Every structure is written in structure tokens, then in C-alpha cells.
Amino acid sequence: MRKAQRVSQEALAERAALHPVFISKVETGKAKASICSYNSIAEALEMSLSELVELPGEKESWDTDMVTLFQAAKKLDKDKQTVFVETVKGVLNGLCGV
């Protein structure tokens, strides 16, 4: 995503208030980012967290609880999805100061 937008690791790190080395390590799989870091990166790239983070594929391993939450949210009607998203944003704000 970063490269498609022609944003350097340094610029992304500055926008997301993260260290450039951390951005590099996340991109190469040498470090794992928290949900707060992913949220900061998504905002820095002017995209939603769901656009940045895909549900797990065959080679990825995610915490079962996260997968279950996202799968359950996808089954909700649009109004309830909106409530879910706003609730998660509120929790992230409380946890991350986003």
C-alpha cells in the first residue's frame, strides 16, 4: 500500500508517529505490529484499518478471537456494522490515544 502511494518508509513513519526501522521490520515480517500501530499506519496512508489489514490467508496466523470478531461483524446488518466500527474506534482511541 505504501509503495503504491509512493510514500517512503521515513515519510510513513513520520505520519504515523512510528520509527522508520519499525516500519521496515513490519513490512519484512521481522516485527509484528499492534492493532494500534496498524491503525496509525492506516490513518497515515489515509485508508481504513480494514483496507490495510486483510483477514488471514493460508500463510498468516491471527489470533482466533480477532478472526471470530471480524467474521461475526461481517454478518451484521449495515446499521449494526456501523455501531461495531464506531465501538472499535472508541476502544482504539482509549487504548492508543488515536
Secondary structure, DSSP 8 states (H G I E B T S, - for coil): -TTTTT--HHHHHHHHT--HHHHHHHHTTSS---HHHHHHHHHHTTS-HHHHS----TT----HHHHHHHHHHHTS-HHHHHHHHHHHHHHHHHHH--
